[in-house]
């Protein structure tokens, strides 16, 4: 049991009546009851259920001191992009975020900066400058070679408090989702996750963070007027990367890593790399998407054979995944992948916003659906109102 007196949940022993309701209420088994409650700070999630359950008010969650943790709004400057590195190479979403950051900087008149963190990441600095960063800040230390979210968040928060950026953009990758949420909590600022568009309010200069809401039935525009930095995460494939210019010059700044420390609660035992099965959606130029209208696995196999003729990858909507027609890792949509191929061919897909929100980067869309009123035709460049079976028969008969 941890008796850390600095933990946010505190027991006021003089008020405790020994009823035990707090221990009964805790869903994480973080409270052991003797004469008074004992809190296991490693198990506690600070959900507050015990505080609400205690009739005597003997449990309290203390609020962090704003002056020590929040980033002051005065003199905040810069649009930052947290550049994720995968196996020594920049993640594609880093280039996409830089492209959007450059557009935002033209309206806000702030410099675009990129942040690299890890054990050996400085080699990526020149590429970030080529894609639009005027300054690259590097947090490089051997103890950061392995991604441990708590350690990364600690060092990045330290850098943000020191340099005070106005905006911080993060890729909504498996790493970025958790890291951005942890940073926002430590910095006491807002975070809008899974944005599909970003803009600057011409009147207030605030970042407009736009994302689907209520199951994708409407687009919500969110602002962060009172806290800094303004944070947003963006799905890979939604934004468009600009063309790199390797003649562009920029500044590289190495952060002070003399105080880097690791979270003592966490120890890396080993890392295991597993190869993902199937094709990659992120870099595919042609994607064939199938929906519930395809109806059978035999039809799916025929579509795969047809798509293989011209090098297309076969993906699917959520409805196709739920029907067992396509693997979940190949799902396109709000709860799957966002993609930006040169050509997207939608077969038997109705085109609900949960799916089409992930197609914003597609250059051309061809829709094949027997229902002429299907929403997919509203975003398609070309439409063909026939069934999947009829379309495939005509396409293969014509030699395509």
C-alpha positions as CSV (number, residue, x, y, z in Angstrom):
1,X,0.0,0.0,0.0
2,X,1.4,3.4,-1.0
3,X,1.2,6.1,1.7
4,X,2.2,9.0,-0.5
5,X,1.0,12.1,1.2
6,X,1.2,14.1,-2.0
7,X,-1.4,12.0,-3.7
8,X,-4.5,14.0,-4.9
9,X,-7.0,11.8,-3.0
10,X,-6.7,12.4,0.8
11,X,-8.4,10.8,3.8
12,X,-9.6,13.2,6.6
13,X,-9.3,10.8,9.4
14,X,-11.1,13.0,12.0
15,X,-14.2,12.9,9.8
16,X,-14.2,9.1,9.0
17,X,-17.1,7.2,10.7
18,X,-15.8,3.7,9.6
19,X,-18.8,2.9,7.5
20,X,-16.8,1.3,4.7
21,X,-18.9,2.7,1.8
22,X,-15.9,4.1,0.1
23,X,-14.2,0.6,-0.2
24,X,-17.5,-0.9,-1.4
25,X,-17.9,1.7,-4.1
26,X,-14.4,1.6,-5.5
27,X,-14.4,-0.2,-8.9
28,X,-10.6,-0.5,-8.9
29,X,-10.1,-2.1,-5.5
30,X,-7.9,0.8,-4.6
31,X,-9.2,1.2,-1.1
32,X,-8.5,-1.2,1.8
33,X,-10.3,-0.6,5.0
34,X,-8.8,-0.9,8.4
35,X,-9.7,1.6,11.1
36,X,-9.7,4.2,8.3
37,X,-9.5,3.9,4.5
38,X,-6.0,3.3,3.0
39,X,-5.6,4.4,-0.6
40,X,-3.4,2.6,-3.1
41,X,-2.3,5.4,-5.3
42,X,-1.0,3.0,-8.0
43,X,-4.5,1.4,-8.4
44,X,-6.6,4.6,-7.9
45,X,-7.9,6.3,-11.0
46,X,-9.2,9.4,-9.2
47,X,-12.7,8.7,-10.6
48,X,-14.2,10.4,-7.5
49,X,-16.8,7.6,-6.8
50,X,-15.6,7.2,-3.3
51,X,-15.8,10.9,-2.6
52,X,-19.4,11.0,-3.7
53,X,-20.3,7.9,-1.7
54,X,-18.8,9.1,1.6
55,X,-21.6,10.5,3.8
56,X,-19.2,12.1,6.2
57,X,-17.1,14.0,3.6
58,X,-13.9,12.2,4.8
59,X,-12.5,11.8,1.3
60,X,-11.3,14.7,-0.8
61,X,-9.6,15.1,-4.1
62,X,-7.4,18.2,-4.1
63,X,-7.1,20.3,-7.3
64,X,-3.6,20.9,-8.6
65,X,-2.2,24.3,-8.2
66,X,-2.9,26.1,-11.4
67,X,0.0,28.5,-11.1
68,X,2.5,25.6,-11.1
69,X,1.1,23.5,-13.9
70,X,-0.9,25.6,-16.3
71,X,0.8,27.4,-19.2
72,X,0.1,31.1,-18.9
73,X,-1.7,32.6,-21.9
74,X,0.6,35.7,-22.0
75,X,3.3,35.6,-24.5
76,X,2.4,32.2,-26.0
77,X,3.8,31.9,-29.5
78,X,4.2,29.3,-32.2
79,X,2.3,26.4,-33.8
80,X,4.0,23.2,-32.7
81,X,3.7,19.8,-34.4
82,X,4.7,16.7,-32.3
83,X,6.6,14.7,-35.0
84,X,6.3,11.0,-34.3
85,X,9.2,8.7,-35.4
86,X,8.7,5.1,-36.4
87,X,11.7,2.9,-36.8
88,X,14.0,5.9,-37.4
89,X,11.6,7.4,-40.0
90,X,9.0,10.2,-39.7
91,X,5.5,8.9,-39.4
92,X,3.4,10.1,-42.5
93,X,1.1,12.0,-40.2
94,X,4.0,14.3,-39.1
95,X,4.3,15.6,-42.7
96,X,0.5,16.0,-43.0
97,X,0.3,18.1,-39.8
98,X,3.2,20.3,-40.9
99,X,1.3,21.0,-44.1
100,X,-1.7,22.1,-42.2
101,X,0.4,24.0,-39.6
102,X,1.9,26.1,-42.5
103,X,-1.6,27.0,-43.7
104,X,-2.6,28.0,-40.1
105,X,0.6,30.0,-39.7
106,X,-0.3,32.2,-42.6
107,X,-3.5,33.3,-40.8
108,X,-2.1,33.5,-37.3
109,X,1.4,34.8,-38.2
110,X,3.2,32.4,-35.9
111,X,6.2,30.3,-36.7
112,X,5.8,26.6,-37.3
113,X,7.9,24.4,-35.1
114,X,8.3,20.6,-34.9
115,X,9.2,18.6,-31.8
116,X,11.2,15.4,-32.0
117,X,11.6,13.1,-29.0
118,X,13.3,9.8,-28.6
119,X,16.7,8.1,-28.3
120,X,18.1,8.8,-31.7
121,X,15.8,11.1,-33.7
122,X,17.9,14.1,-34.7
123,X,18.4,12.7,-38.2
124,X,14.8,13.5,-39.0
125,X,15.3,17.3,-38.4
126,X,16.2,18.2,-42.0
127,X,13.1,16.5,-43.3
128,X,10.9,18.4,-40.9
129,X,12.4,21.6,-42.1
130,X,11.9,20.6,-45.7
131,X,8.2,20.1,-45.0
132,X,7.7,23.5,-43.4
133,X,9.1,23.7,-39.9
134,X,11.1,26.9,-39.3
135,X,12.4,25.5,-36.0
136,X,12.9,21.9,-34.8
137,X,13.2,21.2,-31.1
138,X,14.9,18.0,-30.2
139,X,14.5,16.1,-26.9
140,X,17.1,13.3,-27.4
141,X,18.2,11.0,-24.6
142,X,19.1,7.3,-24.4
143,X,16.4,6.7,-21.7
144,X,13.8,7.8,-24.3
145,X,14.8,5.2,-26.9
146,X,11.8,3.0,-25.9
147,X,8.4,4.7,-26.0
148,X,7.1,4.9,-22.4
149,X,4.1,7.3,-22.4
150,X,4.8,8.6,-18.9
151,X,8.4,9.5,-19.6
152,X,7.6,11.1,-23.0
153,X,4.8,13.2,-21.4
154,X,7.0,14.4,-18.6
155,X,9.7,15.7,-20.9
156,X,7.3,17.2,-23.4
157,X,5.3,19.0,-20.7
158,X,8.5,20.4,-19.3
159,X,9.4,21.8,-22.8
160,X,5.9,23.2,-23.4
161,X,5.9,25.0,-20.0
162,X,9.3,26.5,-20.9
163,X,8.6,27.6,-24.4
164,X,4.8,28.3,-24.2
165,X,3.5,27.4,-27.7
166,X,0.1,28.8,-28.7
167,X,-1.0,25.6,-30.5
168,X,0.2,21.9,-30.3
169,X,-0.9,19.4,-32.9
170,X,-0.5,15.7,-32.5
171,X,-1.2,12.7,-34.7
172,X,-4.0,10.5,-33.5
173,X,-1.9,7.4,-33.8
174,X,-1.9,4.6,-31.2
175,X,1.0,6.4,-29.5
176,X,-0.3,9.9,-30.0
177,X,-3.8,9.3,-28.7
178,X,-2.6,8.4,-25.2
179,X,0.3,10.8,-25.1
180,X,-1.7,13.8,-26.1
181,X,-4.4,13.1,-23.5
182,X,-1.8,12.7,-20.7
183,X,-0.1,15.9,-21.7
184,X,-3.4,17.8,-21.8
185,X,-4.2,16.6,-18.3
186,X,-0.8,17.6,-17.0
187,X,-1.0,21.0,-18.7
188,X,-4.6,21.6,-17.6
189,X,-5.7,22.5,-21.1
190,X,-8.3,21.2,-23.6
191,X,-7.8,18.5,-26.2
192,X,-10.0,17.9,-29.2
193,X,-9.3,14.3,-30.5
194,X,-9.7,13.0,-34.0
195,X,-10.1,16.3,-35.8
196,X,-10.9,16.2,-39.5
197,X,-10.3,19.9,-40.1
198,X,-8.5,22.8,-38.5
199,X,-8.8,26.6,-39.1
200,X,-8.2,29.9,-37.4
201,X,-11.1,32.1,-36.3
202,X,-10.5,35.5,-38.1
203,X,-12.1,37.5,-35.2
204,X,-10.5,35.9,-32.1
205,X,-7.4,34.1,-33.6
206,X,-8.5,30.9,-31.8
207,X,-7.9,27.5,-33.3
208,X,-11.1,26.0,-34.7
209,X,-11.0,22.3,-34.0
210,X,-13.5,20.6,-36.2
211,X,-14.5,16.9,-35.8
212,X,-17.5,14.6,-36.2
213,X,-19.9,14.4,-33.2
214,X,-23.0,12.4,-32.2
215,X,-22.0,9.4,-34.2
216,X,-20.9,11.5,-37.2
217,X,-24.4,13.1,-37.6
218,X,-23.0,16.6,-37.3
219,X,-19.6,18.4,-37.3
220,X,-18.7,20.1,-34.1
221,X,-16.4,23.2,-34.0
222,X,-14.5,23.4,-30.7
223,X,-12.4,26.2,-29.3
224,X,-10.1,26.5,-26.3
225,X,-10.3,30.2,-25.3
226,X,-9.0,30.1,-21.7
227,X,-6.1,27.6,-21.7
228,X,-2.8,27.1,-23.5
229,X,-1.6,25.5,-25.6
230,X,-4.6,24.8,-27.7
231,X,-4.3,21.1,-28.4
232,X,-5.8,18.9,-31.2
233,X,-5.1,15.4,-32.5
234,X,-5.6,14.6,-36.1
235,X,-6.1,11.2,-37.7
236,X,-3.5,10.1,-40.2
237,X,-4.6,10.5,-43.8
238,X,-7.0,13.4,-43.2
239,X,-4.6,16.3,-43.9
240,X,-2.5,16.8,-47.0
241,X,1.2,17.1,-46.8
242,X,2.9,19.8,-48.8
243,X,5.7,19.2,-51.3
244,X,9.0,19.1,-49.5
245,X,11.6,21.8,-50.2
246,X,15.1,20.6,-49.2
247,X,16.6,23.9,-49.9
248,X,14.6,25.5,-47.1
249,X,16.7,26.5,-44.1
250,X,15.6,26.3,-40.4
251,X,16.9,26.3,-36.9
252,X,17.6,23.2,-34.8
253,X,17.4,23.6,-31.0
254,X,18.4,20.8,-28.6
255,X,16.5,20.8,-25.4
256,X,18.3,20.5,-22.0
257,X,18.1,16.8,-21.1
258,X,20.2,17.0,-17.9
259,X,17.0,16.5,-15.8
260,X,15.6,13.7,-17.8
261,X,14.2,11.0,-15.4
262,X,12.2,7.8,-15.8
263,X,9.0,7.0,-14.0
264,X,10.2,4.5,-11.4
265,X,6.8,2.7,-11.4
266,X,7.5,1.5,-15.0
267,X,10.2,-0.9,-16.2
268,X,10.5,-2.1,-19.8
269,X,10.9,-5.8,-19.8
270,X,11.0,-6.4,-23.6
271,X,9.7,-5.2,-26.9
272,X,8.2,-7.5,-29.5
273,X,7.6,-6.5,-33.1
274,X,4.7,-8.3,-34.8
275,X,4.2,-8.0,-38.6
276,X,0.6,-6.9,-39.4
277,X,-1.2,-9.1,-41.9
278,X,-2.7,-7.9,-45.1
279,X,-2.1,-4.9,-47.2
280,X,-1.4,-1.3,-46.1
281,X,-4.1,1.3,-46.6
282,X,-1.9,4.4,-45.7
283,X,0.2,4.4,-48.9
284,X,-2.2,2.8,-51.4
285,X,-2.9,4.9,-54.5
286,X,-6.1,2.9,-55.4
287,X,-8.5,1.6,-52.8
288,X,-11.6,-0.5,-53.5
289,X,-14.1,-0.2,-50.6
290,X,-16.8,-2.8,-50.1
291,X,-20.0,-2.4,-48.1
292,X,-22.9,-4.5,-47.0
293,X,-24.2,-4.4,-50.5
294,X,-21.5,-6.9,-51.6
295,X,-23.4,-9.5,-49.6
296,X,-21.2,-12.6,-49.9
297,X,-17.6,-13.8,-49.3
298,X,-17.5,-15.3,-52.8
299,X,-18.2,-11.8,-54.2
300,X,-15.5,-10.3,-52.0
301,X,-13.0,-12.8,-53.4
302,X,-14.0,-11.9,-57.0
303,X,-13.5,-8.2,-56.2
304,X,-10.1,-9.0,-54.7
305,X,-9.1,-10.8,-57.9
306,X,-10.3,-7.9,-60.0
307,X,-8.6,-5.3,-57.8
308,X,-5.3,-7.2,-58.0
309,X,-5.2,-6.6,-61.8
310,X,-4.6,-2.9,-61.3
311,X,-2.8,-2.9,-58.0
312,X,-5.7,-1.8,-55.8
313,X,-6.1,-2.6,-52.1
314,X,-9.5,-3.9,-50.9
315,X,-10.9,-2.3,-47.8
316,X,-14.4,-2.0,-46.3
317,X,-17.0,0.0,-44.4
318,X,-17.9,-0.8,-40.8
319,X,-21.0,-2.6,-42.1
320,X,-18.8,-4.9,-44.1
321,X,-16.6,-5.6,-41.1
322,X,-19.7,-6.4,-39.0
323,X,-21.0,-8.7,-41.7
324,X,-17.7,-10.6,-41.7
325,X,-16.8,-9.6,-45.3
326,X,-13.6,-7.7,-44.4
327,X,-11.1,-7.8,-41.6
328,X,-11.3,-5.0,-39.0
329,X,-7.8,-3.8,-39.7
330,X,-8.9,-2.8,-43.2
331,X,-11.9,-0.8,-42.1
332,X,-12.3,2.7,-43.5
333,X,-14.3,5.2,-41.6
334,X,-14.7,7.2,-38.4
335,X,-13.8,4.2,-36.3
336,X,-11.3,2.8,-38.8
337,X,-8.7,4.4,-41.1
338,X,-8.8,7.8,-42.8
339,X,-7.3,7.5,-46.3
340,X,-6.3,9.7,-49.1
341,X,-5.8,7.6,-52.3
342,X,-5.7,8.9,-55.8
343,X,-8.8,6.8,-56.5
344,X,-11.4,5.3,-54.2
345,X,-14.0,2.9,-55.7
346,X,-17.0,2.3,-53.4
347,X,-18.9,-0.8,-54.1
348,X,-22.2,-1.4,-52.2
349,X,-21.5,1.3,-49.7
350,X,-24.4,3.6,-48.8
351,X,-22.1,6.5,-47.8
352,X,-23.1,7.5,-44.3
353,X,-21.0,10.3,-42.8
354,X,-19.2,7.9,-40.5
355,X,-17.6,6.4,-43.6
356,X,-17.3,9.4,-45.8
357,X,-15.6,11.5,-43.1
358,X,-12.5,9.3,-43.7
359,X,-12.4,10.0,-47.4
360,X,-11.7,13.8,-47.3
361,X,-8.3,13.3,-48.8
362,X,-9.3,11.1,-51.8
363,X,-8.7,12.7,-55.1
364,X,-11.4,10.9,-57.1
365,X,-14.3,8.8,-55.9
366,X,-16.3,6.3,-58.0
367,X,-19.5,5.0,-56.4
368,X,-21.3,1.8,-57.4
369,X,-24.6,1.3,-55.7
370,X,-28.1,0.2,-57.0
371,X,-29.8,2.8,-54.8
372,X,-29.8,6.1,-56.8
373,X,-30.6,8.0,-53.6
374,X,-27.6,6.6,-51.6
375,X,-25.6,9.4,-49.9
376,X,-22.4,8.1,-51.5
377,X,-23.4,9.7,-54.8
378,X,-23.4,13.1,-53.1
379,X,-19.6,13.0,-52.7
380,X,-18.7,10.8,-55.7
381,X,-17.1,12.2,-58.8
382,X,-18.6,9.4,-60.9
383,X,-21.6,7.2,-60.1
384,X,-23.0,4.0,-61.4
385,X,-26.4,2.9,-60.2
386,X,-26.1,-0.9,-60.5
387,X,-25.6,-3.8,-58.2
388,X,-22.1,-5.1,-57.3
389,X,-22.6,-8.3,-59.2
390,X,-23.7,-6.6,-62.4
391,X,-20.9,-4.0,-62.2
392,X,-18.2,-6.6,-61.7
393,X,-19.5,-8.8,-64.5
394,X,-19.4,-5.9,-66.9
395,X,-16.0,-4.7,-65.7
396,X,-14.4,-8.1,-66.0
397,X,-16.1,-8.8,-69.3
398,X,-14.7,-5.5,-70.7
399,X,-11.2,-6.6,-69.8
400,X,-10.7,-4.2,-66.9
